[in-house]
Amino acid sequence: MLYYEPILDRAWDSVKNINDVIPYGFHLRNIHYHASNAMVMVALLHMYYQYFSGRYKIRNEILWVTGIILGVLTILEAFTGYDIIFSERAELAISIAASLTNSIPIMGPQMAQAFFGGGFHDFVLRFYAFHVFLLPIAMLGLMVVHFPRFLVFDIPMVMAISGAIMLTGGVFPVDMGLKFDPNVPPGITVPEWYLTGLYAFLRSAYDKFTTGVAWPGLFIFALLIVPFIDRYKKFSWKDRPIITAVGITSLAQIIVTTYWGFYIDPDRTKSLLERLVIDPVFLYLVMILLVPLSFGFTYMMIKLARNAEANAKVQPKKPSTKSSINLTEKWIYGIFIALLAFQVYLNIAAYYAVLNGMKNYSLFIIGIMMLVFAGMFHIFRHGKSMQKAPPPKPTLPPMPAKAKPPSLTKTEVKETPQIAAGTKELESPVAKEKTLAPSTRTGSPSSPSPSVQSTSKTELAGAQSEQKIIADEKK
């Protein structure tokens, strides 16, 4: 930003100066480029995760709508960023964008004048203002609404993502491309991967407004109204078959059109136009065929998932063999010291790589340094959590088994013979007690258990009451 010159004939040269001459300019440019691609990729993955999980159904319609708008602005932010270099690739994207904007009925020419200015000499400054000022402000405002409780970040995760971006930049450094020269016919080039799907539709040579404005606009509108038309009561993708099938269809179409956007006919005997144009009949026929195929695939996956759940309920549950990794204090100290030593080595290696002009290698090492730092922070946090955790409960040694008292359920209790009215002989209470539970007395030579004593007292009281009733009848 400090060295870039938003002037038509200086834009490409200033970026090349940043990349080749300015200290650490190569590193910053590669991080910036790969971070923008990662931002678009993460936004798409996050959107489809929310879509298939049904999270937008938890009274989050506003969050879903702001998320879709934020995703569109993310693509526009990345688009304006690689256009202001004004290479041949950027010139292709700018020409297509200006043509599509101009094809919009009624308001198209005015919008093209506002966004692109009067020509190439004007658009660089406007796109630079969009890229560094207008779009970031709009994205920050939407982020406040979309992430009201998540504007904090996890340090190890941020370090890991940053390290992955730097690793990618070291392995796949971005090139400058060819500087656009209006006097030289441009070669075959394609836009960035997140725009090649749209580029495939444009290469069908069909109506520009339909393929470049109507179809993307319809796709965005369909995403915006999903929370308001999804009337399923459940959240799982297995319980929302139509919504899931529509999502699978859109993914399949995006993948196919993205591949076609990159594909160029390798036959060099054909003219440039023949190598670029895609047969519209073939393109739209494939798009239509993907609909029943995606629906069939979705219903097949739902059926397989439900059969797997049914089989899991029928089969007995196996004991879980998963066990958490509990490191001792010595292991935690050892791993932390080893990572610290490796971090020192990486810093020395990165320093000498920069001194020797090994830009790719130095960026690669810096990426590993960020990953190691993330691991060190995670180990440190794990150790602190172990210190705060309560001590484990002491385990008692197993007690020797004691002889269990005889169960009353197995005791054979003889039924007391009913005393008919007029019978003169009555059994004494002591004799009756002996006939009630003879087996309980034979089980142990010691005194009977409290439960047996209570049973005997209850039946003794019953015998006395029966004796009183018989005496009253005789009177």
ZIDABEL-V83711 format. One record per residue. N is the residue number from 1. RES is the residue in three letters. SS is DSSP state (H for helix, E for strand, - for the rest). PHI is phi as a letter, one per 30 degrees, with the letter a starting at -180 (999 if undefined). OMEGA is omega as a letter, one per 20 degrees, with the letter a starting at -180 (* if undefined). Layout:
n:N res:RES ss:SS phi:PHI omega:OMEGA
n:N res:RES ss:SS phi:PHI omega:OMEGA
//
This chain:
n:1 res:MET ss:- phi:999 omega:a
n:2 res:LEU ss:- phi:d omega:a
n:3 res:TYR ss:- phi:c omega:a
n:4 res:TYR ss:- phi:d omega:r
n:5 res:GLU ss:- phi:c omega:a
n:6 res:PRO ss:- phi:d omega:r
n:7 res:ILE ss:- phi:b omega:a
n:8 res:LEU ss:- phi:e omega:a
n:9 res:ASP ss:- phi:d omega:r
n:10 res:ARG ss:- phi:b omega:a
n:11 res:ALA ss:H phi:d omega:a
n:12 res:TRP ss:H phi:d omega:a
n:13 res:ASP ss:H phi:d omega:r
n:14 res:SER ss:H phi:d omega:r
n:15 res:VAL ss:H phi:d omega:r
n:16 res:LYS ss:H phi:d omega:r
n:17 res:ASN ss:H phi:d omega:r
n:18 res:ILE ss:H phi:d omega:a
n:19 res:ASN ss:H phi:d omega:a
n:20 res:ASP ss:H phi:c omega:a
n:21 res:VAL ss:- phi:c omega:a
n:22 res:ILE ss:- phi:d omega:r
n:23 res:PRO ss:- phi:e omega:a
n:24 res:TYR ss:- phi:i omega:r
n:25 res:GLY ss:H phi:d omega:r
n:26 res:PHE ss:H phi:d omega:a
n:27 res:HIS ss:H phi:d omega:a
n:28 res:LEU ss:H phi:d omega:a
n:29 res:ARG ss:H phi:d omega:r
n:30 res:ASN ss:H phi:d omega:r
n:31 res:ILE ss:H phi:d omega:a
n:32 res:HIS ss:H phi:d omega:a
n:33 res:TYR ss:H phi:d omega:a
n:34 res:HIS ss:H phi:d omega:r
n:35 res:ALA ss:H phi:d omega:r
n:36 res:SER ss:H phi:d omega:r
n:37 res:ASN ss:H phi:d omega:r
n:38 res:ALA ss:H phi:d omega:r
n:39 res:MET ss:H phi:d omega:r
n:40 res:VAL ss:H phi:d omega:a
n:41 res:MET ss:H phi:d omega:a
n:42 res:VAL ss:H phi:d omega:r
n:43 res:ALA ss:H phi:d omega:r
n:44 res:LEU ss:H phi:d omega:r
n:45 res:LEU ss:H phi:d omega:r
n:46 res:HIS ss:H phi:d omega:r
n:47 res:MET ss:H phi:d omega:a
n:48 res:TYR ss:H phi:d omega:r
n:49 res:TYR ss:H phi:d omega:r
n:50 res:GLN ss:H phi:d omega:a
n:51 res:TYR ss:H phi:d omega:a
n:52 res:PHE ss:H phi:d omega:r
n:53 res:SER ss:H phi:d omega:r
n:54 res:GLY ss:- phi:i omega:a
n:55 res:ARG ss:H phi:d omega:r
n:56 res:TYR ss:H phi:d omega:a
n:57 res:LYS ss:H phi:d omega:a
n:58 res:ILE ss:- phi:d omega:r
n:59 res:ARG ss:- phi:h omega:a
n:60 res:ASN ss:- phi:c omega:a
n:61 res:GLU ss:H phi:d omega:a
n:62 res:ILE ss:H phi:d omega:r
n:63 res:LEU ss:H phi:d omega:r
n:64 res:TRP ss:H phi:d omega:a
n:65 res:VAL ss:H phi:d omega:r
n:66 res:THR ss:H phi:d omega:r
n:67 res:GLY ss:H phi:d omega:r
n:68 res:ILE ss:H phi:d omega:r
n:69 res:ILE ss:H phi:d omega:r
n:70 res:LEU ss:H phi:d omega:r
n:71 res:GLY ss:H phi:d omega:r
n:72 res:VAL ss:H phi:d omega:r
n:73 res:LEU ss:H phi:d omega:r
n:74 res:THR ss:H phi:d omega:r
n:75 res:ILE ss:H phi:d omega:r
n:76 res:LEU ss:H phi:d omega:r
n:77 res:GLU ss:H phi:d omega:r
n:78 res:ALA ss:H phi:d omega:a
n:79 res:PHE ss:H phi:d omega:a
n:80 res:THR ss:H phi:d omega:a
n:81 res:GLY ss:H phi:d omega:a
n:82 res:TYR ss:H phi:d omega:r
n:83 res:ASP ss:H phi:d omega:a
n:84 res:ILE ss:- phi:d omega:r
n:85 res:ILE ss:- phi:d omega:r
n:86 res:PHE ss:- phi:i omega:r
n:87 res:SER ss:E phi:c omega:r
n:88 res:GLU ss:H phi:d omega:r
n:89 res:ARG ss:H phi:d omega:r
n:90 res:ALA ss:H phi:d omega:r
n:91 res:GLU ss:H phi:d omega:r
n:92 res:LEU ss:H phi:d omega:a
n:93 res:ALA ss:H phi:d omega:a
n:94 res:ILE ss:H phi:d omega:r
n:95 res:SER ss:H phi:d omega:r
n:96 res:ILE ss:H phi:d omega:a
n:97 res:ALA ss:H phi:d omega:r
n:98 res:ALA ss:H phi:d omega:r
n:99 res:SER ss:H phi:d omega:r
n:100 res:LEU ss:H phi:d omega:r
n:101 res:THR ss:H phi:d omega:r
n:102 res:ASN ss:H phi:d omega:a
n:103 res:SER ss:- phi:d omega:r
n:104 res:ILE ss:- phi:d omega:a
n:105 res:PRO ss:- phi:d omega:r
n:106 res:ILE ss:- phi:i omega:a
n:107 res:MET ss:- phi:c omega:a
n:108 res:GLY ss:H phi:e omega:a
n:109 res:PRO ss:H phi:d omega:r
n:110 res:GLN ss:H phi:d omega:r
n:111 res:MET ss:H phi:d omega:r
n:112 res:ALA ss:H phi:d omega:r
n:113 res:GLN ss:H phi:d omega:a
n:114 res:ALA ss:H phi:d omega:a
n:115 res:PHE ss:H phi:d omega:a
n:116 res:PHE ss:H phi:c omega:r
n:117 res:GLY ss:- phi:i omega:a
n:118 res:GLY ss:- phi:d omega:a
n:119 res:GLY ss:- phi:l omega:a
n:120 res:PHE ss:H phi:d omega:a
n:121 res:HIS ss:H phi:d omega:a
n:122 res:ASP ss:H phi:c omega:a
n:123 res:PHE ss:H phi:d omega:a
n:124 res:VAL ss:H phi:d omega:r
n:125 res:LEU ss:H phi:d omega:a
n:126 res:ARG ss:H phi:d omega:r
n:127 res:PHE ss:H phi:d omega:r
n:128 res:TYR ss:H phi:d omega:r
n:129 res:ALA ss:H phi:d omega:r
n:130 res:PHE ss:H phi:d omega:a
n:131 res:HIS ss:H phi:d omega:a
n:132 res:VAL ss:H phi:c omega:a
n:133 res:PHE ss:H phi:b omega:a
n:134 res:LEU ss:H phi:d omega:a
n:135 res:LEU ss:H phi:d omega:r
n:136 res:PRO ss:H phi:e omega:r
n:137 res:ILE ss:H phi:d omega:r
n:138 res:ALA ss:H phi:d omega:r
n:139 res:MET ss:H phi:d omega:r
n:140 res:LEU ss:H phi:d omega:r
n:141 res:GLY ss:H phi:d omega:r
n:142 res:LEU ss:H phi:d omega:r
n:143 res:MET ss:H phi:d omega:r
n:144 res:VAL ss:H phi:d omega:r
n:145 res:VAL ss:H phi:d omega:a
n:146 res:HIS ss:H phi:d omega:r
n:147 res:PHE ss:- phi:b omega:a
n:148 res:PRO ss:- phi:d omega:a
n:149 res:ARG ss:- phi:c omega:a
n:150 res:PHE ss:- phi:b omega:r
n:151 res:LEU ss:- phi:d omega:r
n:152 res:VAL ss:- phi:c omega:a
n:153 res:PHE ss:- phi:b omega:r
n:154 res:ASP ss:- phi:c omega:a
n:155 res:ILE ss:H phi:d omega:r
n:156 res:PRO ss:H phi:d omega:r
n:157 res:MET ss:H phi:d omega:r
n:158 res:VAL ss:H phi:d omega:r
n:159 res:MET ss:H phi:d omega:a
n:160 res:ALA ss:H phi:d omega:r
n:161 res:ILE ss:H phi:d omega:r
n:162 res:SER ss:H phi:d omega:r
n:163 res:GLY ss:H phi:d omega:r
n:164 res:ALA ss:H phi:d omega:r
n:165 res:ILE ss:H phi:d omega:r
n:166 res:MET ss:H phi:d omega:r
n:167 res:LEU ss:H phi:e omega:r
n:168 res:THR ss:H phi:d omega:r
n:169 res:GLY ss:H phi:d omega:r
n:170 res:GLY ss:H phi:d omega:a
n:171 res:VAL ss:H phi:d omega:a
n:172 res:PHE ss:- phi:b omega:r
n:173 res:PRO ss:- phi:d omega:a
n:174 res:VAL ss:- phi:d omega:r
n:175 res:ASP ss:- phi:c omega:a
n:176 res:MET ss:- phi:d omega:a
n:177 res:GLY ss:- phi:i omega:a
n:178 res:LEU ss:- phi:c omega:r
n:179 res:LYS ss:E phi:d omega:a
n:180 res:PHE ss:- phi:d omega:r
n:181 res:ASP ss:- phi:b omega:a
n:182 res:PRO ss:- phi:d omega:a
n:183 res:ASN ss:- phi:d omega:a
n:184 res:VAL ss:- phi:c omega:r
n:185 res:PRO ss:- phi:d omega:a
n:186 res:PRO ss:- phi:d omega:r
n:187 res:GLY ss:- phi:d omega:r
n:188 res:ILE ss:- phi:d omega:r
n:189 res:THR ss:- phi:b omega:r
n:190 res:VAL ss:- phi:b omega:r
n:191 res:PRO ss:- phi:d omega:r
n:192 res:GLU ss:- phi:d omega:a
n:193 res:TRP ss:H phi:d omega:a
n:194 res:TYR ss:H phi:d omega:r
n:195 res:LEU ss:H phi:c omega:a
n:196 res:THR ss:H phi:d omega:r
n:197 res:GLY ss:H phi:d omega:r
n:198 res:LEU ss:H phi:d omega:r
n:199 res:TYR ss:H phi:d omega:r
n:200 res:ALA ss:H phi:d omega:r
n:201 res:PHE ss:H phi:d omega:r
n:202 res:LEU ss:H phi:d omega:r
n:203 res:ARG ss:- phi:d omega:r
n:204 res:SER ss:- phi:d omega:r
n:205 res:ALA ss:- phi:i omega:r
n:206 res:TYR ss:- phi:d omega:a
n:207 res:ASP ss:- phi:e omega:a
n:208 res:LYS ss:H phi:d omega:a
n:209 res:PHE ss:H phi:d omega:a
n:210 res:THR ss:H phi:d omega:a
n:211 res:THR ss:H phi:d omega:a
n:212 res:GLY ss:H phi:c omega:a
n:213 res:VAL ss:H phi:b omega:a
n:214 res:ALA ss:H phi:d omega:a
n:215 res:TRP ss:H phi:d omega:r
n:216 res:PRO ss:H phi:d omega:r
n:217 res:GLY ss:H phi:d omega:r
n:218 res:LEU ss:H phi:d omega:r
n:219 res:PHE ss:H phi:d omega:r
n:220 res:ILE ss:H phi:d omega:r
n:221 res:PHE ss:H phi:d omega:r
n:222 res:ALA ss:H phi:d omega:r
n:223 res:LEU ss:H phi:d omega:a
n:224 res:LEU ss:H phi:d omega:a
n:225 res:ILE ss:- phi:c omega:a
n:226 res:VAL ss:H phi:e omega:a
n:227 res:PRO ss:H phi:d omega:a
n:228 res:PHE ss:H phi:c omega:r
n:229 res:ILE ss:H phi:c omega:r
n:230 res:ASP ss:- phi:d omega:a
n:231 res:ARG ss:- phi:c omega:r
n:232 res:TYR ss:- phi:d omega:a
n:233 res:LYS ss:- phi:d omega:a
n:234 res:LYS ss:- phi:c omega:a
n:235 res:PHE ss:- phi:c omega:a
n:236 res:SER ss:- phi:d omega:r
n:237 res:TRP ss:H phi:d omega:r
n:238 res:LYS ss:H phi:d omega:a
n:239 res:ASP ss:H phi:c omega:r
n:240 res:ARG ss:- phi:b omega:a
n:241 res:PRO ss:H phi:d omega:a
n:242 res:ILE ss:H phi:d omega:r
n:243 res:ILE ss:H phi:d omega:r
n:244 res:THR ss:H phi:d omega:a
n:245 res:ALA ss:H phi:d omega:r
n:246 res:VAL ss:H phi:d omega:r
n:247 res:GLY ss:H phi:d omega:r
n:248 res:ILE ss:H phi:d omega:r
n:249 res:THR ss:H phi:d omega:a
n:250 res:SER ss:H phi:d omega:r
n:251 res:LEU ss:H phi:d omega:r
n:252 res:ALA ss:H phi:d omega:a
n:253 res:GLN ss:H phi:d omega:r
n:254 res:ILE ss:H phi:d omega:a
n:255 res:ILE ss:H phi:d omega:a
n:256 res:VAL ss:H phi:d omega:a
n:257 res:THR ss:H phi:d omega:r
n:258 res:THR ss:H phi:d omega:r
n:259 res:TYR ss:H phi:d omega:r
n:260 res:TRP ss:H phi:d omega:r
n:261 res:GLY ss:H phi:d omega:r
n:262 res:PHE ss:H phi:d omega:a
n:263 res:TYR ss:- phi:d omega:r
n:264 res:ILE ss:- phi:b omega:r
n:265 res:ASP ss:- phi:e omega:a
n:266 res:PRO ss:- phi:d omega:a
n:267 res:ASP ss:- phi:d omega:a
n:268 res:ARG ss:- phi:d omega:r
n:269 res:THR ss:- phi:d omega:r
n:270 res:LYS ss:- phi:d omega:r
n:271 res:SER ss:- phi:d omega:a
n:272 res:LEU ss:H phi:d omega:a
n:273 res:LEU ss:H phi:d omega:r
n:274 res:GLU ss:H phi:d omega:r
n:275 res:ARG ss:H phi:d omega:a
n:276 res:LEU ss:H phi:c omega:a
n:277 res:VAL ss:- phi:d omega:r
n:278 res:ILE ss:- phi:c omega:a
n:279 res:ASP ss:- phi:d omega:a
n:280 res:PRO ss:H phi:d omega:r
n:281 res:VAL ss:H phi:d omega:a
n:282 res:PHE ss:H phi:d omega:a
n:283 res:LEU ss:H phi:d omega:a
n:284 res:TYR ss:H phi:d omega:r
n:285 res:LEU ss:H phi:d omega:r
n:286 res:VAL ss:H phi:d omega:r
n:287 res:MET ss:H phi:d omega:r
n:288 res:ILE ss:H phi:d omega:a
n:289 res:LEU ss:H phi:d omega:r
n:290 res:LEU ss:H phi:d omega:a
n:291 res:VAL ss:H phi:d omega:r
n:292 res:PRO ss:H phi:d omega:r
n:293 res:LEU ss:H phi:d omega:r
n:294 res:SER ss:H phi:d omega:r
n:295 res:PHE ss:H phi:d omega:r
n:296 res:GLY ss:H phi:d omega:r
n:297 res:PHE ss:H phi:d omega:a
n:298 res:THR ss:H phi:d omega:a
n:299 res:TYR ss:H phi:d omega:r
n:300 res:MET ss:H phi:d omega:r
n:301 res:MET ss:H phi:d omega:r
n:302 res:ILE ss:H phi:d omega:r
n:303 res:LYS ss:H phi:d omega:r
n:304 res:LEU ss:H phi:d omega:a
n:305 res:ALA ss:H phi:d omega:r
n:306 res:ARG ss:H phi:d omega:r
n:307 res:ASN ss:H phi:d omega:r
n:308 res:ALA ss:H phi:d omega:r
n:309 res:GLU ss:H phi:d omega:r
n:310 res:ALA ss:H phi:d omega:r
n:311 res:ASN ss:H phi:d omega:r
n:312 res:ALA ss:H phi:d omega:r
n:313 res:LYS ss:H phi:d omega:a
n:314 res:VAL ss:H phi:d omega:a
n:315 res:GLN ss:- phi:d omega:r
n:316 res:PRO ss:- phi:d omega:a
n:317 res:LYS ss:- phi:d omega:r
n:318 res:LYS ss:- phi:d omega:r
n:319 res:PRO ss:- phi:d omega:a
n:320 res:SER ss:- phi:d omega:r
n:321 res:THR ss:- phi:c omega:a
n:322 res:LYS ss:- phi:d omega:r
n:323 res:SER ss:- phi:b omega:r
n:324 res:SER ss:- phi:d omega:r
n:325 res:ILE ss:- phi:d omega:r
n:326 res:ASN ss:- phi:c omega:a
n:327 res:LEU ss:- phi:d omega:r
n:328 res:THR ss:- phi:d omega:a
n:329 res:GLU ss:H phi:d omega:r
n:330 res:LYS ss:H phi:d omega:r
n:331 res:TRP ss:H phi:d omega:r
n:332 res:ILE ss:H phi:d omega:r
n:333 res:TYR ss:H phi:d omega:a
n:334 res:GLY ss:H phi:d omega:r
n:335 res:ILE ss:H phi:d omega:a
n:336 res:PHE ss:H phi:d omega:r
n:337 res:ILE ss:H phi:d omega:r
n:338 res:ALA ss:H phi:d omega:r
n:339 res:LEU ss:H phi:d omega:r
n:340 res:LEU ss:H phi:d omega:r
n:341 res:ALA ss:H phi:d omega:r
n:342 res:PHE ss:H phi:d omega:r
n:343 res:GLN ss:H phi:d omega:r
n:344 res:VAL ss:H phi:d omega:r
n:345 res:TYR ss:H phi:d omega:a
n:346 res:LEU ss:H phi:d omega:r
n:347 res:ASN ss:H phi:d omega:r
n:348 res:ILE ss:H phi:d omega:r
n:349 res:ALA ss:H phi:d omega:r
n:350 res:ALA ss:H phi:d omega:r
n:351 res:TYR ss:H phi:d omega:a
n:352 res:TYR ss:H phi:d omega:r
n:353 res:ALA ss:H phi:d omega:r
n:354 res:VAL ss:H phi:d omega:r
n:355 res:LEU ss:H phi:d omega:a
n:356 res:ASN ss:- phi:d omega:r
n:357 res:GLY ss:- phi:i omega:r
n:358 res:MET ss:- phi:d omega:a
n:359 res:LYS ss:H phi:d omega:a
n:360 res:ASN ss:H phi:d omega:a
n:361 res:TYR ss:H phi:d omega:r
n:362 res:SER ss:H phi:d omega:r
n:363 res:LEU ss:H phi:d omega:r
n:364 res:PHE ss:H phi:d omega:a
n:365 res:ILE ss:H phi:d omega:r
n:366 res:ILE ss:H phi:d omega:r
n:367 res:GLY ss:H phi:d omega:r
n:368 res:ILE ss:H phi:d omega:r
n:369 res:MET ss:H phi:e omega:r
n:370 res:MET ss:H phi:d omega:r
n:371 res:LEU ss:H phi:d omega:r
n:372 res:VAL ss:H phi:d omega:r
n:373 res:PHE ss:H phi:d omega:r
n:374 res:ALA ss:H phi:d omega:r
n:375 res:GLY ss:H phi:d omega:r
n:376 res:MET ss:H phi:d omega:a
n:377 res:PHE ss:H phi:d omega:r
n:378 res:HIS ss:H phi:d omega:r
n:379 res:ILE ss:H phi:d omega:r
n:380 res:PHE ss:H phi:d omega:r
n:381 res:ARG ss:H phi:d omega:r
n:382 res:HIS ss:H phi:d omega:r
n:383 res:GLY ss:H phi:d omega:r
n:384 res:LYS ss:H phi:d omega:r
n:385 res:SER ss:H phi:d omega:r
n:386 res:MET ss:H phi:d omega:r
n:387 res:GLN ss:H phi:d omega:a
n:388 res:LYS ss:H phi:d omega:a
n:389 res:ALA ss:- phi:d omega:r
n:390 res:PRO ss:- phi:d omega:a
n:391 res:PRO ss:- phi:d omega:a
n:392 res:PRO ss:- phi:d omega:r
n:393 res:LYS ss:- phi:d omega:r
n:394 res:PRO ss:- phi:d omega:r
n:395 res:THR ss:- phi:c omega:a
n:396 res:LEU ss:- phi:d omega:r
n:397 res:PRO ss:- phi:d omega:a
n:398 res:PRO ss:- phi:d omega:r
n:399 res:MET ss:- phi:d omega:r
n:400 res:PRO ss:- phi:d omega:a
n:401 res:ALA ss:- phi:d omega:r
n:402 res:LYS ss:- phi:c omega:r
n:403 res:ALA ss:- phi:d omega:a
n:404 res:LYS ss:- phi:d omega:r
n:405 res:PRO ss:- phi:d omega:r
n:406 res:PRO ss:- phi:d omega:a
n:407 res:SER ss:- phi:d omega:r
n:408 res:LEU ss:H phi:d omega:a
n:409 res:THR ss:H phi:d omega:a
n:410 res:LYS ss:H phi:c omega:a
n:411 res:THR ss:- phi:d omega:r
n:412 res:GLU ss:- phi:d omega:a
n:413 res:VAL ss:- phi:c omega:r
n:414 res:LYS ss:- phi:d omega:a
n:415 res:GLU ss:- phi:d omega:r
n:416 res:THR ss:- phi:d omega:r
n:417 res:PRO ss:- phi:d omega:r
n:418 res:GLN ss:- phi:d omega:a
n:419 res:ILE ss:- phi:c omega:r
n:420 res:ALA ss:- phi:d omega:r
n:421 res:ALA ss:- phi:d omega:r
n:422 res:GLY ss:- phi:j omega:r
n:423 res:THR ss:- phi:d omega:a
n:424 res:LYS ss:- phi:d omega:a
n:425 res:GLU ss:- phi:d omega:r
n:426 res:LEU ss:- phi:b omega:r
n:427 res:GLU ss:- phi:d omega:r
n:428 res:SER ss:- phi:d omega:r
n:429 res:PRO ss:H phi:e omega:a
n:430 res:VAL ss:H phi:d omega:r
n:431 res:ALA ss:H phi:d omega:r
n:432 res:LYS ss:H phi:d omega:r
n:433 res:GLU ss:H phi:d omega:a
n:434 res:LYS ss:H phi:d omega:a
n:435 res:THR ss:H phi:d omega:a
n:436 res:LEU ss:H phi:d omega:a
n:437 res:ALA ss:- phi:b omega:r
n:438 res:PRO ss:H phi:d omega:a
n:439 res:SER ss:H phi:d omega:r
n:440 res:THR ss:H phi:d omega:r
n:441 res:ARG ss:H phi:d omega:a
n:442 res:THR ss:H phi:d omega:a
n:443 res:GLY ss:- phi:d omega:a
n:444 res:SER ss:- phi:a omega:r
n:445 res:PRO ss:- phi:d omega:a
n:446 res:SER ss:- phi:d omega:a
n:447 res:SER ss:- phi:d omega:a
n:448 res:PRO ss:- phi:d omega:a
n:449 res:SER ss:- phi:d omega:a
n:450 res:PRO ss:H phi:d omega:a
n:451 res:SER ss:H phi:d omega:r
n:452 res:VAL ss:H phi:d omega:r
n:453 res:GLN ss:H phi:d omega:r
n:454 res:SER ss:H phi:d omega:r
n:455 res:THR ss:H phi:d omega:a
n:456 res:SER ss:H phi:d omega:r
n:457 res:LYS ss:H phi:d omega:a
n:458 res:THR ss:H phi:d omega:a
n:459 res:GLU ss:H phi:d omega:r
n:460 res:LEU ss:H phi:d omega:r
n:461 res:ALA ss:H phi:d omega:r
n:462 res:GLY ss:H phi:d omega:r
n:463 res:ALA ss:H phi:d omega:r
n:464 res:GLN ss:H phi:d omega:r
n:465 res:SER ss:H phi:d omega:r
n:466 res:GLU ss:H phi:d omega:r
n:467 res:GLN ss:H phi:d omega:r
n:468 res:LYS ss:H phi:d omega:a
n:469 res:ILE ss:H phi:d omega:a
n:470 res:ILE ss:H phi:d omega:r
n:471 res:ALA ss:H phi:d omega:r
n:472 res:ASP ss:H phi:d omega:a
n:473 res:GLU ss:H phi:d omega:r
n:474 res:LYS ss:H phi:d omega:r
n:475 res:LYS ss:- phi:d omega:*
//
